[in-house]
Every structure is written in structure tokens, then in C-alpha cells.
Amino acid sequence: MGIRKKPVYIRRIEDRNGKVLEERIPDAEGTIICTPEHAELMIEMLRGVVNEGTAAGLRKNNGITADIGGKTGTTQNYTDGWFIGFTPALVAGVWVGFMKSTFQDEHWSMLQADTFRINITTKEQLQCDDFREKKPFLFKPFQKLKEQKPFRNLFKRKRK
């Protein structure tokens, strides 16, 4: 919620009998990088990527019902596709199939029930024309910039 914390890659190491050999407690403090309200707005927008946007197939094709936010992308002429996804307790960068396998694993399946707690006023802020488009390709930010006087010259073609 706007606080950057140092990642903990391995939280606990146990021997075969379950005796804890090493345990690391995540940093409780962290560094404030944005307000909780801005963090909520970002979460809501990234949830939209999964619920209605470019990652909507994640649910349909894999049967994932968890509360997920994320960002898709491609590289090298669409030869590499990636997805950075997150739940309230898990972050993963993947090419294909990781989240489905994670939620099917007996040790991680409980994460599918986690939900983001977003303030209702944050959700209301996103109920504006720019975020409520019926067809995502109708949102044309460059077109909107072209229409604003201070930015018009940025989009004029230069003749040689």
C-alpha cells in the first residue's frame, strides 16, 4: 500500500523433520514511495488488465478465480510474451502457466482466496470516462494530447 519493502526470497528453512534451521522476518518498516490511495488506484487499474484487458484470458483459459492484478507485454516481434502478476500475497513474473500450477499446488492453493481490500472512494475515482471505456481500443491518449493546445506542436510532421 505504497511502502517499498526489501524482498525476502527465502523466509524459512526446515530440516526433514520440520525443525526450523533458519527463519527471516520481513522488514516491518520499509520506505514510503506513494500514498495508500495511489497504491489502491494502481492495484485497481492492474486488476482491470486481468479482469477486462489484455490478460483476461488468464481466467478463462486457466480457470483461475483469485483476485489478481498484472501487466502483460511482448518482446522481439511477439516471440516472447510475459505477464507480471500479483495477488495480495504473491508476485510472479511468468511466460506461461505458472499461476495455474501455483493455485493447484496444495501448499499454495490457499492464496487463491486472498482479495485486495480497496477503499470504495478509490473505486469511485476510476468511474470516469477514461477508465470506463466499453472497448479498450477506443481510449486514445495521444489523440487527447493532440487536442490540447500546449501539445499540438509535438505531433506535427516535420518536412525534410
C-alpha positions in Angstrom: 0.0 0.0 0.0 2.7 2.4 -1.0 5.5 1.1 1.1 8.6 -0.5 -0.6 10.0 -3.3 1.4 13.1 -5.4 0.8 12.1 -8.7 -0.8 12.5 -11.8 1.2 13.2 -14.7 -1.1 13.5 -17.5 1.4 11.5 -17.0 4.6 12.3 -20.3 6.3 14.4 -23.3 6.0 13.4 -26.5 7.8 15.0 -29.9 8.0 13.1 -33.1 7.0 11.6 -33.3 10.5 10.2 -29.8 10.3 12.7 -28.2 12.7 13.3 -24.6 11.7 17.0 -24.1 10.8 16.8 -20.5 9.6 14.0 -18.0 9.6 13.8 -14.5 8.2 11.2 -12.0 9.2 10.2 -9.5 6.5 11.1 -5.9 7.1 8.3 -4.3 9.0 9.3 -0.7 8.3 10.0 -0.1 4.6 10.2 3.1 2.6 7.1 5.2 1.7 7.0 5.6 -2.1 3.5 6.7 -2.6 0.2 7.3 -0.7 -2.0 4.3 0.1 -4.7 6.0 -2.1 -2.3 6.0 -5.1 -1.3 2.4 -4.4 -5.0 1.4 -4.4 -5.6 3.2 -7.7 -2.7 1.3 -9.3 -4.0 -2.0 -7.9 -7.4 -1.3 -9.4 -6.0 -0.4 -12.8 -3.8 -3.5 -12.8 -6.8 -5.7 -11.8 -8.5 -4.4 -14.9 -5.8 -5.8 -17.0 -6.7 -9.3 -15.7 -10.5 -8.8 -15.5 -11.2 -7.0 -18.8 -7.9 -6.3 -20.5 -5.0 -8.0 -22.3 -4.7 -10.7 -19.6 -8.4 -11.6 -19.4 -7.7 -15.0 -21.0 -5.8 -15.9 -17.8 -9.1 -16.6 -16.0 -11.0 -18.1 -19.0 -8.2 -20.4 -20.2 -6.8 -21.5 -16.9 -9.8 -21.4 -14.5 -8.1 -19.0 -12.1 -10.5 -17.2 -9.9 -8.1 -15.5 -7.5 -8.0 -11.7 -7.1 -5.1 -10.9 -9.4 -3.6 -7.7 -10.9 -0.9 -7.7 -13.5 0.7 -6.4 -16.7 1.2 -8.1 -19.9 3.9 -7.4 -22.5 5.7 -8.8 -25.5 9.2 -8.5 -26.9 11.0 -9.4 -30.1 8.2 -9.2 -32.6 5.8 -11.0 -30.2 8.0 -14.1 -29.9 8.2 -13.6 -26.1 5.1 -12.9 -24.2 5.2 -12.2 -20.5 2.9 -11.5 -17.6 3.9 -9.9 -14.3 1.0 -10.8 -11.9 0.3 -10.4 -8.2 -2.2 -11.3 -5.6 -2.3 -9.8 -2.1 0.4 -12.3 -1.0 2.3 -13.4 -4.1 4.2 -11.7 -7.0 5.3 -13.7 -10.1 6.8 -12.9 -13.5 6.0 -15.6 -16.0 5.8 -16.6 -19.6 3.1 -19.3 -19.4 1.2 -21.4 -16.9 2.9 -20.6 -13.5 -0.2 -19.1 -11.7 -2.4 -22.1 -12.7 0.2 -24.5 -11.3 0.7 -22.5 -8.2 -3.0 -22.4 -7.3 -3.3 -26.2 -7.9 -0.4 -26.9 -5.6 -1.5 -28.0 -2.1 1.0 -25.6 -0.4 -0.1 -22.5 -2.3 -3.8 -23.1 -3.2 -5.0 -21.1 -0.2 -3.6 -18.0 -1.9 -6.5 -18.1 -4.4 -8.9 -17.0 -1.7 -6.9 -13.7 -0.9 -8.6 -10.5 -2.0 -7.4 -6.9 -2.3 -9.0 -4.5 0.1 -9.7 -1.4 -1.9 -11.5 1.6 -0.4 -14.8 2.4 -2.1 -13.7 6.0 -2.8 -10.7 4.7 -4.7 -13.0 2.6 -6.9 -15.3 5.6 -7.4 -12.3 7.7 -8.8 -12.0 5.2 -11.6 -15.6 5.6 -12.6 -14.8 8.3 -15.2 -14.9 8.3 -19.0 -11.2 7.5 -19.4 -11.5 4.3 -17.3 -15.0 3.2 -18.2 -14.5 2.7 -21.9 -16.6 -0.1 -23.4 -13.9 -1.0 -25.9 -10.4 -0.6 -24.7 -9.0 0.4 -28.1 -11.2 3.5 -28.1 -9.0 5.1 -25.4 -6.5 7.1 -27.4 -4.3 9.1 -25.1 -2.2 10.5 -28.0 -5.4 11.8 -29.7 -6.4 13.5 -26.4 -2.9 15.1 -26.2 -3.1 16.3 -29.8 -6.3 18.1 -29.0 -4.7 20.1 -26.2 -3.1 23.3 -27.3 0.3 23.1 -25.5 1.0 19.7 -27.0 -0.2 20.2 -30.7 3.3 21.0 -32.0 4.7 17.7 -30.6 2.6 15.8 -33.1 3.1 17.9 -36.3 5.0 16.1 -39.0 8.3 17.7 -39.9 9.0 18.0 -43.6 12.5 17.4 -44.9 
